């Protein structure tokens, strides 16, 4: 009897066993101690950085406060005015201040050093400036340019007075403005109540007061002037005119 050929049935594959979960090894006691120490060092470092930042901030704030206080002291000096004050200038040809002795002034400059305007036998041009005054802002660089080219005549004292100082008005503070313009003339700082300006009869800015060698007022002018005019007045003072 013929045998019929048949396929042997293949054995069924067994499903692969699921991989055993890998468990992280527990840290040893030494490793735990090392990790804890590292965290402590990290936290200590963060703390030191924070403390250093606070120290730097405190130093900066103290420096700013000190500088602000010093600046305020320079801009609000103790001012003494001696002698009779001049009558207010009315801007007329008949100036009642002509021939009167100029008031003497004792104050400080923009660095806080003593500064004065005295009857010392030297003819003087006294120029009153306000940092917020547009005419003064034009006058200063123009006059300084003339001085750079020609110089102040020998034997004449050209002194400026920083007055009407107000921190809420434009172009404050006056020392920064005058330094920026390269202003080379002496600066006397007025009081918060403008006692120097009032003593000289100021009525507008800029304001010029010319004084001869005896200390007597020879001319007062308010308003902007051409730099050449200022130069001519300086030459006249030097010549005794």
C-alpha positions as CSV (number, residue, x, y, z in Angstrom):
1,X,0.0,0.0,0.0
2,X,1.5,3.2,-1.1
3,X,2.3,5.7,1.5
4,X,1.2,9.2,0.9
5,X,3.9,11.9,1.7
6,X,2.8,14.4,4.4
7,X,4.4,17.5,6.1
8,X,5.4,17.1,9.6
9,X,3.9,19.6,11.9
10,X,6.4,22.2,13.1
11,X,6.7,22.6,16.8
12,X,5.1,25.8,18.0
13,X,7.5,28.5,19.1
14,X,7.4,29.4,22.7
15,X,6.9,33.1,23.4
16,X,10.1,34.8,24.5
17,X,10.3,35.5,28.1
18,X,9.9,39.2,29.1
19,X,13.2,40.7,30.1
20,X,13.6,41.0,33.8
21,X,13.3,44.6,35.0
22,X,16.6,46.3,35.6
23,X,16.7,47.6,39.1
24,X,18.9,50.6,39.9
25,X,21.5,49.6,42.5
26,X,20.9,51.2,45.8
27,X,23.7,53.7,46.7
28,X,26.1,52.6,49.3
29,X,26.5,54.4,52.5
30,X,29.6,56.1,51.2
31,X,27.8,57.2,48.1
32,X,24.9,58.6,50.1
33,X,27.3,60.5,52.3
34,X,29.2,61.9,49.2
35,X,25.9,63.0,47.5
36,X,24.7,64.7,50.7
37,X,28.0,66.5,51.1
38,X,27.8,67.7,47.4
39,X,24.4,69.1,48.0
40,X,25.6,70.9,51.1
41,X,28.5,72.4,49.2
42,X,26.3,73.5,46.4
43,X,23.8,75.2,48.7
44,X,26.6,76.8,50.6
45,X,28.0,78.2,47.3
46,X,24.6,79.6,46.3
47,X,24.3,81.2,49.7
48,X,27.8,82.8,49.4
49,X,27.0,84.2,46.0
50,X,23.7,85.7,47.3
51,X,25.5,87.3,50.2
52,X,28.1,88.7,48.0
53,X,25.5,90.2,45.7
54,X,23.7,91.8,48.6
55,X,27.0,93.3,49.8
56,X,27.8,94.7,46.4
57,X,24.3,96.2,46.2
58,X,24.6,97.8,49.6
59,X,28.0,99.3,48.7
60,X,26.6,100.7,45.4
61,X,23.6,102.2,47.2
62,X,25.7,103.7,49.9
63,X,28.1,105.2,47.3
64,X,25.2,106.7,45.3
65,X,23.7,108.1,48.4
66,X,27.0,109.6,49.5
67,X,27.7,111.1,46.1
68,X,24.2,112.5,45.9
69,X,24.6,114.1,49.4
70,X,28.0,115.5,48.5
71,X,26.7,116.9,45.2
72,X,23.7,118.4,46.9
73,X,26.0,120.0,49.4
74,X,28.1,121.6,46.6
75,X,25.0,122.9,44.9
76,X,23.5,124.4,48.1
77,X,26.5,126.1,49.8
78,X,26.6,128.4,52.7
79,X,26.6,131.9,51.1
80,X,27.5,135.2,52.8
81,X,26.8,138.5,51.2
82,X,28.4,141.6,52.8
83,X,27.9,145.2,51.9
84,X,24.8,147.0,50.5
85,X,22.8,145.2,47.9
86,X,22.3,146.8,44.5
87,X,18.9,148.1,43.5
88,X,17.0,145.8,41.0
89,X,18.1,146.4,37.4
90,X,15.3,147.8,35.3
91,X,17.1,147.6,32.0
92,X,17.1,151.3,31.4
93,X,19.9,153.7,30.5
94,X,19.6,155.5,33.9
95,X,20.7,152.6,36.1
96,X,20.7,153.6,39.8
97,X,23.2,150.9,40.5
98,X,26.0,152.6,38.6
99,X,28.7,153.9,40.9
100,X,27.6,151.8,43.9
101,X,30.0,149.4,45.5
102,X,29.4,145.8,44.5
103,X,28.4,143.4,47.3
104,X,31.1,141.0,48.4
105,X,30.3,137.4,48.2
106,X,31.7,134.3,50.0
107,X,30.5,130.9,48.8
108,X,32.0,127.8,47.1
109,X,32.6,126.6,43.6
110,X,31.2,123.5,41.9
111,X,33.8,121.3,43.6
112,X,32.9,122.5,47.1
113,X,36.0,124.6,47.4
114,X,35.8,128.2,48.8
115,X,35.0,130.8,46.2
116,X,34.4,134.5,46.5
117,X,33.8,137.8,44.7
118,X,35.7,140.5,46.5
119,X,36.6,144.2,46.2
120,X,40.3,143.3,45.7
121,X,41.4,146.1,43.3
122,X,40.8,144.0,40.2
123,X,38.2,145.0,37.6
124,X,35.6,142.3,37.2
125,X,33.0,140.9,34.8
126,X,30.4,139.0,36.8
127,X,28.1,136.8,34.6
128,X,25.0,135.2,36.2
129,X,23.9,131.9,34.5
130,X,21.0,129.6,35.0
131,X,21.4,126.0,33.7
132,X,17.8,125.8,32.4
133,X,18.0,129.2,30.6
134,X,18.1,128.7,26.7
135,X,19.8,132.1,26.3
136,X,22.5,131.0,28.8
137,X,22.9,127.7,27.0
138,X,23.7,129.7,23.8
139,X,25.8,132.3,25.6
140,X,28.3,130.0,27.3
141,X,29.7,128.1,24.3
142,X,29.8,131.3,22.2
143,X,31.7,133.3,24.9
144,X,34.0,130.3,25.6
145,X,34.9,130.1,21.9
146,X,35.8,133.8,22.0
147,X,38.0,133.2,25.1
148,X,39.6,130.2,23.5
149,X,40.6,132.4,20.5
150,X,41.5,135.6,22.4
151,X,41.9,134.9,26.1
152,X,40.7,137.1,28.9
153,X,42.7,140.4,29.1
154,X,45.4,140.5,31.8
155,X,44.3,142.2,34.9
156,X,40.6,141.4,34.6
157,X,38.7,138.8,36.6
158,X,35.9,137.1,34.7
159,X,33.8,135.2,37.2
160,X,30.4,133.4,36.7
161,X,27.7,132.7,39.2
162,X,25.6,129.5,38.9
163,X,22.3,130.6,40.2
164,X,18.6,129.6,40.2
165,X,19.6,126.0,40.5
166,X,16.7,123.6,40.3
167,X,17.0,119.9,39.9
168,X,13.6,119.5,38.3
169,X,14.4,121.9,35.5
170,X,16.2,121.1,32.3
171,X,20.0,120.8,31.9
172,X,20.6,119.9,35.6
173,X,23.1,119.8,37.2
174,X,25.0,123.0,36.2
175,X,28.5,121.5,36.8
176,X,27.9,118.8,34.2
177,X,26.6,121.4,31.7
178,X,29.5,123.9,32.2
179,X,32.1,121.0,32.1
180,X,30.5,119.8,28.8
181,X,30.9,123.2,27.3
182,X,34.5,123.5,28.4
183,X,33.8,126.6,30.5
184,X,37.1,127.8,31.9
185,X,36.0,130.8,34.0
186,X,35.6,130.7,37.8
187,X,32.3,129.6,39.1
188,X,30.7,130.7,42.3
189,X,27.6,128.8,43.4
190,X,24.5,130.8,44.6
191,X,22.3,129.8,47.5
192,X,19.0,128.0,47.1
193,X,17.3,131.4,47.6
194,X,19.5,133.1,45.0
195,X,20.9,135.5,47.5
196,X,23.9,136.5,45.3
197,X,21.6,137.2,42.3
198,X,19.3,139.2,44.4
199,X,22.1,141.2,45.9
200,X,23.3,142.2,42.4
201,X,19.8,143.2,41.3
202,X,19.3,140.4,38.7
203,X,16.2,140.7,36.6
204,X,16.8,138.3,33.7
205,X,19.3,135.8,32.3
206,X,22.0,136.0,31.3
207,X,23.0,138.9,33.4
208,X,26.3,140.9,33.3
209,X,27.7,143.2,36.0
210,X,30.9,145.1,35.2
211,X,32.9,146.4,38.1
212,X,36.0,148.7,38.0
213,X,39.2,148.4,40.1
214,X,37.7,150.3,43.0
215,X,34.8,147.8,43.2
216,X,32.2,150.2,41.9
217,X,29.6,149.1,39.3
218,X,30.2,150.6,35.9
219,X,27.5,148.8,33.9
220,X,24.8,146.2,34.1
221,X,23.2,144.3,31.2
222,X,20.6,141.6,31.0
223,X,20.0,139.3,28.0
224,X,22.2,137.6,25.5
225,X,25.2,139.4,23.9
226,X,27.4,138.7,21.0
227,X,30.7,137.1,22.0
228,X,32.5,140.0,20.3
229,X,30.6,142.5,22.5
230,X,31.6,140.6,25.6
231,X,35.2,140.7,24.4
232,X,35.0,144.5,23.9
233,X,33.6,145.0,27.4
234,X,36.5,142.9,28.8
235,X,39.0,145.0,26.9
236,X,37.4,148.2,28.2
237,X,37.6,146.9,31.8
238,X,41.3,146.1,31.2
239,X,41.9,149.6,29.9
240,X,40.1,151.2,32.8
241,X,37.3,152.6,30.7
